[in-house]
Amino acid sequence: MIDRWLEEVKHKADPEELGMILVHNGIVRGASKLGEPVLGMKLSYDQKKLNSIIPIFRKRPGVVEVKV
């Protein structure tokens, strides 16, 4: 999916204006900071809050797109 998003942004943006595409690609550690094995992760987010801030960031000068 990220590869598709990158291509969408590259085609949407004027190449003369596009300076950066920021992607966070986290990797789970094999062991915790205490040295214990990591068996999984529980992730959560506030969908309502996320939906409310995306339009704000899209309106910032120089921002072409925000994908989450």
Distance bins in CASP14 RR format, pairs under 12 A and 6 or more apart:
PFRMAT RR
TARGET T0000
AUTHOR 0000-0000-0000
RMODE 2
METHOD distances of the structure
MODEL  1
1 7 0 0 0 0 0 1 0 0 0 0 0
1 8 0 0 0 0 0 1 0 0 0 0 0
1 23 0 0 0 0 0 1 0 0 0 0 0
1 25 0 0 0 0 0 1 0 0 0 0 0
1 67 0 0 0 0 1 0 0 0 0 0 0
1 68 0 0 0 0 0 1 0 0 0 0 0
2 8 0 0 0 0 0 1 0 0 0 0 0
2 9 0 0 0 0 0 1 0 0 0 0 0
2 21 0 0 0 0 1 0 0 0 0 0 0
2 22 0 0 0 0 0 1 0 0 0 0 0
2 23 1 0 0 1 0 0 0 0 0 0 0
2 24 0 0 0 0 0 1 0 0 0 0 0
2 25 1 0 0 1 0 0 0 0 0 0 0
2 26 0 0 0 0 0 1 0 0 0 0 0
2 67 0 0 0 0 1 0 0 0 0 0 0
2 68 0 0 0 0 0 1 0 0 0 0 0
3 9 0 0 0 0 0 1 0 0 0 0 0
3 10 0 0 0 0 0 1 0 0 0 0 0
3 21 0 0 0 0 0 1 0 0 0 0 0
3 23 0 0 0 0 0 1 0 0 0 0 0
3 25 0 0 0 0 0 1 0 0 0 0 0
3 67 0 0 0 0 0 1 0 0 0 0 0
4 10 0 0 0 0 0 1 0 0 0 0 0
4 11 0 0 0 0 0 1 0 0 0 0 0
4 67 0 0 0 0 1 0 0 0 0 0 0
5 11 0 0 0 0 0 1 0 0 0 0 0
5 12 0 0 0 0 0 1 0 0 0 0 0
5 21 0 0 0 0 1 0 0 0 0 0 0
5 22 0 0 0 0 0 1 0 0 0 0 0
5 23 0 0 0 0 1 0 0 0 0 0 0
5 64 0 0 0 0 0 1 0 0 0 0 0
5 65 0 0 0 0 1 0 0 0 0 0 0
5 66 0 0 0 0 0 1 0 0 0 0 0
5 67 1 0 1 0 0 0 0 0 0 0 0
5 68 0 0 0 0 1 0 0 0 0 0 0
6 12 0 0 0 0 0 1 0 0 0 0 0
6 13 0 0 0 0 0 1 0 0 0 0 0
6 18 0 0 0 0 0 1 0 0 0 0 0
6 20 0 0 0 0 0 1 0 0 0 0 0
6 21 1 0 0 1 0 0 0 0 0 0 0
6 22 0 0 0 0 0 1 0 0 0 0 0
6 23 1 0 0 1 0 0 0 0 0 0 0
6 25 0 0 0 0 0 1 0 0 0 0 0
6 64 0 0 0 0 0 1 0 0 0 0 0
6 65 0 0 0 0 0 1 0 0 0 0 0
6 67 0 0 0 0 1 0 0 0 0 0 0
7 13 0 0 0 0 0 1 0 0 0 0 0
7 21 0 0 0 0 0 1 0 0 0 0 0
7 65 0 0 0 0 0 1 0 0 0 0 0
7 67 0 0 0 0 0 1 0 0 0 0 0
8 21 0 0 0 0 0 1 0 0 0 0 0
8 64 0 0 0 0 0 1 0 0 0 0 0
8 65 1 0 0 1 0 0 0 0 0 0 0
8 66 0 0 0 0 0 1 0 0 0 0 0
8 67 1 0 0 1 0 0 0 0 0 0 0
9 15 0 0 0 0 0 1 0 0 0 0 0
9 17 0 0 0 0 0 1 0 0 0 0 0
9 18 1 0 0 1 0 0 0 0 0 0 0
9 19 0 0 0 0 0 1 0 0 0 0 0
9 20 0 0 0 0 0 1 0 0 0 0 0
9 21 1 0 1 0 0 0 0 0 0 0 0
9 22 0 0 0 0 0 1 0 0 0 0 0
9 23 0 0 0 0 0 1 0 0 0 0 0
9 63 0 0 0 0 0 1 0 0 0 0 0
9 64 1 0 0 1 0 0 0 0 0 0 0
9 65 1 0 1 0 0 0 0 0 0 0 0
9 66 0 0 0 0 1 0 0 0 0 0 0
9 67 1 0 0 1 0 0 0 0 0 0 0
10 17 0 0 0 0 0 1 0 0 0 0 0
10 18 1 0 0 1 0 0 0 0 0 0 0
10 19 0 0 0 0 0 1 0 0 0 0 0
10 20 0 0 0 0 0 1 0 0 0 0 0
10 21 1 0 0 1 0 0 0 0 0 0 0
10 64 0 0 0 0 1 0 0 0 0 0 0
10 65 0 0 0 0 0 1 0 0 0 0 0
11 18 0 0 0 0 0 1 0 0 0 0 0
11 64 0 0 0 0 0 1 0 0 0 0 0
11 65 0 0 0 0 0 1 0 0 0 0 0
12 18 0 0 0 0 1 0 0 0 0 0 0
12 21 0 0 0 0 0 1 0 0 0 0 0
12 58 0 0 0 0 0 1 0 0 0 0 0
12 63 0 0 0 0 0 1 0 0 0 0 0
12 64 1 0 0 1 0 0 0 0 0 0 0
12 65 1 0 0 1 0 0 0 0 0 0 0
12 66 0 0 0 0 0 1 0 0 0 0 0
12 67 0 0 0 0 0 1 0 0 0 0 0
13 19 0 0 0 0 1 0 0 0 0 0 0
13 20 0 0 0 0 0 1 0 0 0 0 0
13 21 0 0 0 0 1 0 0 0 0 0 0
13 62 0 0 0 0 1 0 0 0 0 0 0
13 63 0 0 0 0 0 1 0 0 0 0 0
13 64 1 0 1 0 0 0 0 0 0 0 0
13 65 1 0 0 1 0 0 0 0 0 0 0
14 62 0 0 0 0 0 1 0 0 0 0 0
14 64 0 0 0 0 1 0 0 0 0 0 0
15 64 0 0 0 0 0 1 0 0 0 0 0
17 61 0 0 0 0 0 1 0 0 0 0 0
17 62 1 0 0 1 0 0 0 0 0 0 0
17 63 0 0 0 0 0 1 0 0 0 0 0
17 64 1 0 0 1 0 0 0 0 0 0 0
18 62 0 0 0 0 1 0 0 0 0 0 0
18 63 0 0 0 0 0 1 0 0 0 0 0
18 64 1 0 0 1 0 0 0 0 0 0 0
18 65 0 0 0 0 0 1 0 0 0 0 0
19 62 0 0 0 0 1 0 0 0 0 0 0
19 63 0 0 0 0 0 1 0 0 0 0 0
19 64 0 0 0 0 1 0 0 0 0 0 0
20 62 0 0 0 0 0 1 0 0 0 0 0
20 63 0 0 0 0 0 1 0 0 0 0 0
20 64 0 0 0 0 0 1 0 0 0 0 0
20 65 0 0 0 0 0 1 0 0 0 0 0
21 63 0 0 0 0 0 1 0 0 0 0 0
21 64 0 0 0 0 1 0 0 0 0 0 0
21 65 0 0 0 0 1 0 0 0 0 0 0
21 66 0 0 0 0 0 1 0 0 0 0 0
21 67 0 0 0 0 1 0 0 0 0 0 0
22 57 0 0 0 0 0 1 0 0 0 0 0
22 63 0 0 0 0 0 1 0 0 0 0 0
22 64 0 0 0 0 0 1 0 0 0 0 0
22 65 0 0 0 0 0 1 0 0 0 0 0
22 66 0 0 0 0 1 0 0 0 0 0 0
22 67 0 0 0 0 0 1 0 0 0 0 0
22 68 0 0 0 0 0 1 0 0 0 0 0
23 67 0 0 0 0 1 0 0 0 0 0 0
23 68 0 0 0 0 0 1 0 0 0 0 0
24 67 0 0 0 0 0 1 0 0 0 0 0
24 68 0 0 0 0 0 1 0 0 0 0 0
26 41 0 0 0 0 0 1 0 0 0 0 0
26 43 0 0 0 0 0 1 0 0 0 0 0
27 38 0 0 0 0 0 1 0 0 0 0 0
27 41 0 0 0 0 0 1 0 0 0 0 0
28 37 0 0 0 0 0 1 0 0 0 0 0
28 38 1 0 1 0 0 0 0 0 0 0 0
28 39 0 0 0 0 1 0 0 0 0 0 0
28 40 1 0 0 1 0 0 0 0 0 0 0
28 41 1 0 1 0 0 0 0 0 0 0 0
28 42 0 0 0 0 0 1 0 0 0 0 0
28 43 0 0 0 0 0 1 0 0 0 0 0
29 35 0 0 0 0 1 0 0 0 0 0 0
29 36 0 0 0 0 0 1 0 0 0 0 0
29 37 0 0 0 0 1 0 0 0 0 0 0
29 38 1 0 1 0 0 0 0 0 0 0 0
29 39 0 0 0 0 0 1 0 0 0 0 0
29 40 0 0 0 0 0 1 0 0 0 0 0
29 41 0 0 0 0 1 0 0 0 0 0 0
30 36 0 0 0 0 1 0 0 0 0 0 0
30 37 1 0 0 1 0 0 0 0 0 0 0
30 38 1 0 1 0 0 0 0 0 0 0 0
30 39 0 0 0 0 1 0 0 0 0 0 0
30 40 0 0 0 0 1 0 0 0 0 0 0
30 41 0 0 0 0 0 1 0 0 0 0 0
31 37 1 0 1 0 0 0 0 0 0 0 0
31 38 1 0 0 1 0 0 0 0 0 0 0
31 39 0 0 0 0 0 1 0 0 0 0 0
31 40 0 0 0 0 0 1 0 0 0 0 0
32 38 1 0 1 0 0 0 0 0 0 0 0
32 39 0 0 0 0 0 1 0 0 0 0 0
32 40 0 0 0 0 0 1 0 0 0 0 0
32 41 0 0 0 0 0 1 0 0 0 0 0
44 50 0 0 0 0 0 1 0 0 0 0 0
45 51 0 0 0 0 0 1 0 0 0 0 0
45 53 0 0 0 0 0 1 0 0 0 0 0
45 68 0 0 0 0 1 0 0 0 0 0 0
46 52 0 0 0 0 1 0 0 0 0 0 0
46 53 0 0 0 0 1 0 0 0 0 0 0
47 53 0 0 0 0 0 1 0 0 0 0 0
47 54 0 0 0 0 0 1 0 0 0 0 0
47 68 0 0 0 0 1 0 0 0 0 0 0
48 54 0 0 0 0 0 1 0 0 0 0 0
49 56 0 0 0 0 0 1 0 0 0 0 0
49 68 0 0 0 0 0 1 0 0 0 0 0
50 56 0 0 0 0 0 1 0 0 0 0 0
50 57 0 0 0 0 0 1 0 0 0 0 0
50 66 0 0 0 0 0 1 0 0 0 0 0
50 67 0 0 0 0 0 1 0 0 0 0 0
50 68 1 0 0 1 0 0 0 0 0 0 0
51 57 0 0 0 0 0 1 0 0 0 0 0
51 58 0 0 0 0 0 1 0 0 0 0 0
51 66 0 0 0 0 0 1 0 0 0 0 0
51 68 0 0 0 0 1 0 0 0 0 0 0
52 58 0 0 0 0 0 1 0 0 0 0 0
53 59 0 0 0 0 0 1 0 0 0 0 0
53 60 0 0 0 0 0 1 0 0 0 0 0
53 66 0 0 0 0 1 0 0 0 0 0 0
53 68 0 0 0 0 1 0 0 0 0 0 0
54 60 0 0 0 0 0 1 0 0 0 0 0
54 63 0 0 0 0 0 1 0 0 0 0 0
54 65 0 0 0 0 1 0 0 0 0 0 0
54 66 1 0 1 0 0 0 0 0 0 0 0
54 67 0 0 0 0 1 0 0 0 0 0 0
54 68 1 0 0 1 0 0 0 0 0 0 0
55 63 0 0 0 0 0 1 0 0 0 0 0
55 65 0 0 0 0 0 1 0 0 0 0 0
55 66 0 0 0 0 1 0 0 0 0 0 0
55 68 0 0 0 0 0 1 0 0 0 0 0
56 63 0 0 0 0 1 0 0 0 0 0 0
56 66 0 0 0 0 1 0 0 0 0 0 0
57 63 1 0 0 1 0 0 0 0 0 0 0
57 64 0 0 0 0 0 1 0 0 0 0 0
57 65 0 0 0 0 1 0 0 0 0 0 0
57 66 1 0 1 0 0 0 0 0 0 0 0
57 67 0 0 0 0 0 1 0 0 0 0 0
57 68 0 0 0 0 1 0 0 0 0 0 0
58 64 0 0 0 0 1 0 0 0 0 0 0
58 65 1 0 0 1 0 0 0 0 0 0 0
58 66 1 0 1 0 0 0 0 0 0 0 0
58 67 0 0 0 0 0 1 0 0 0 0 0
58 68 0 0 0 0 0 1 0 0 0 0 0
59 65 0 0 0 0 0 1 0 0 0 0 0
59 66 0 0 0 0 1 0 0 0 0 0 0
60 66 0 0 0 0 1 0 0 0 0 0 0
END
